[in-house]
């Protein structure tokens, strides 16, 4: 009579463990970067209302003269909102007179005070286009860009 195999051999189990190890080696770093991006989303979202305020101010003509953006400040004529409060992942937000928004993360839970800098440009009709500045440290992070 032939004996029927019951269970797995040691080699089969070792192959399964090796495959799981390889998958984990790839997945863990990707997951860590993903969680940092999720935390940094709070920093990016903090700039959204200010971007809209600058655009409205430019369209109204209050922050736009001779093709340049100017006079931008928090609370300016009620068009640009006040600076958002610091929170768990948001260190602070600043805005320059030319409309450049700089949002800074905290040094908390994997973040290292990265900056997110948005630079506006306006065409002759006052249409504002935003670009993430190349000096934003969220782009040059050693573990990979988080913005």
C-alpha positions as CSV (number, residue, x, y, z in Angstrom):
1,X,0.0,0.0,0.0
2,X,1.0,3.5,-0.7
3,X,1.1,6.1,2.1
4,X,-0.7,9.3,1.4
5,X,1.3,12.5,2.2
6,X,-0.2,14.4,5.2
7,X,0.9,18.0,5.6
8,X,3.8,20.0,4.0
9,X,7.4,19.1,3.7
10,X,10.1,21.3,5.3
11,X,11.2,22.6,1.9
12,X,7.7,23.7,1.0
13,X,7.4,25.6,4.3
14,X,10.8,27.2,3.9
15,X,9.8,28.4,0.4
16,X,6.6,30.0,1.7
17,X,8.5,31.7,4.5
18,X,11.1,33.1,2.0
19,X,8.3,34.5,-0.2
20,X,6.6,36.2,2.7
21,X,10.0,37.7,3.8
22,X,10.6,39.1,0.3
23,X,7.1,40.6,0.1
24,X,7.5,42.1,3.6
25,X,10.9,43.6,2.6
26,X,9.2,45.5,-0.2
27,X,5.9,46.4,1.5
28,X,7.2,47.8,4.8
29,X,9.2,50.8,3.3
30,X,6.4,51.6,0.9
31,X,3.9,51.6,3.8
32,X,6.1,53.9,5.9
33,X,6.4,56.4,3.0
34,X,2.6,56.2,2.5
35,X,1.9,57.0,6.2
36,X,4.3,60.0,6.0
37,X,2.5,61.3,2.9
38,X,-0.8,60.9,4.7
39,X,0.5,62.9,7.7
40,X,1.9,65.6,5.3
41,X,-1.5,66.0,3.7
42,X,-2.5,68.1,6.7
43,X,0.3,70.6,5.7
44,X,-0.8,70.6,2.1
45,X,-4.4,71.2,3.0
46,X,-3.6,74.1,5.3
47,X,-2.5,76.1,2.2
48,X,-5.7,75.5,0.2
49,X,-7.8,78.2,1.8
50,X,-4.9,80.7,1.5
51,X,-4.4,79.8,-2.2
52,X,-8.1,80.5,-2.9
53,X,-7.9,83.8,-0.9
54,X,-4.9,84.9,-3.0
55,X,-6.7,84.0,-6.2
56,X,-9.8,85.9,-5.2
57,X,-7.8,88.9,-4.1
58,X,-6.0,89.0,-7.5
59,X,-9.2,88.6,-9.4
60,X,-10.8,91.4,-7.4
61,X,-7.8,93.6,-8.4
62,X,-6.8,94.3,-4.8
63,X,-3.6,92.2,-4.9
64,X,-2.7,92.7,-8.6
65,X,-1.0,95.7,-10.2
66,X,0.9,95.9,-13.5
67,X,1.0,92.2,-14.0
68,X,2.5,91.4,-10.5
69,X,1.0,90.0,-7.4
70,X,1.4,92.3,-4.4
71,X,0.0,93.4,-1.0
72,X,-0.8,89.8,0.0
73,X,-1.2,89.3,3.8
74,X,-3.3,87.2,6.1
75,X,-6.7,88.8,6.6
76,X,-6.1,91.4,3.8
77,X,-9.5,93.1,3.2
78,X,-11.3,90.0,4.3
79,X,-10.3,88.1,1.1
80,X,-7.4,86.1,2.5
81,X,-8.1,84.0,5.6
82,X,-6.1,84.2,8.8
83,X,-3.1,82.0,9.3
84,X,-4.2,78.5,10.3
85,X,-3.3,77.3,13.8
86,X,-0.5,74.9,14.4
87,X,-1.6,71.3,14.9
88,X,-0.1,67.8,15.3
89,X,1.5,67.8,11.9
90,X,1.3,71.5,10.9
91,X,4.0,73.7,12.3
92,X,2.9,76.9,10.7
93,X,2.0,78.8,7.5
94,X,3.4,82.1,6.2
95,X,2.6,84.1,3.1
96,X,4.8,86.8,1.5
97,X,3.6,90.0,0.0
98,X,4.0,88.4,-3.5
99,X,1.7,85.6,-2.5
100,X,4.4,82.9,-1.9
101,X,2.9,80.4,0.6
102,X,5.2,78.5,2.9
103,X,3.7,75.7,5.0
104,X,6.0,73.9,7.4
105,X,5.4,70.5,9.0
106,X,6.3,69.7,12.6
107,X,9.1,67.4,13.8
108,X,6.6,64.8,14.9
109,X,6.0,61.1,14.1
110,X,8.4,60.8,11.2
111,X,8.1,64.3,9.8
112,X,11.2,66.5,10.1
113,X,9.9,70.1,9.6
114,X,9.7,69.8,5.8
115,X,8.5,72.8,3.9
116,X,5.9,73.1,1.2
117,X,6.4,76.2,-0.8
118,X,3.8,77.4,-3.4
119,X,4.7,80.1,-5.8
120,X,2.0,82.0,-7.7
121,X,2.3,83.5,-11.2
122,X,-0.5,85.6,-12.7
123,X,-1.1,86.3,-16.4
124,X,-2.3,89.7,-17.7
125,X,-5.9,88.8,-17.0
126,X,-5.1,87.9,-13.4
127,X,-5.4,84.1,-13.7
128,X,-3.2,82.6,-11.0
129,X,-1.1,79.5,-11.6
130,X,0.6,77.7,-8.7
131,X,3.8,75.7,-8.7
132,X,5.5,73.8,-5.9
133,X,8.9,75.5,-5.5
134,X,12.0,73.4,-6.2
135,X,13.4,74.5,-2.8
136,X,10.5,72.8,-0.9
137,X,12.2,70.2,1.3
138,X,9.2,67.8,1.0
139,X,10.5,67.2,-2.5
140,X,14.1,66.4,-1.5
141,X,13.5,64.2,1.5
142,X,16.0,61.4,1.6
143,X,13.4,58.6,1.9
144,X,11.4,60.0,-1.1
145,X,9.2,62.9,-1.9
146,X,6.1,63.3,0.3
147,X,4.5,66.2,-1.5
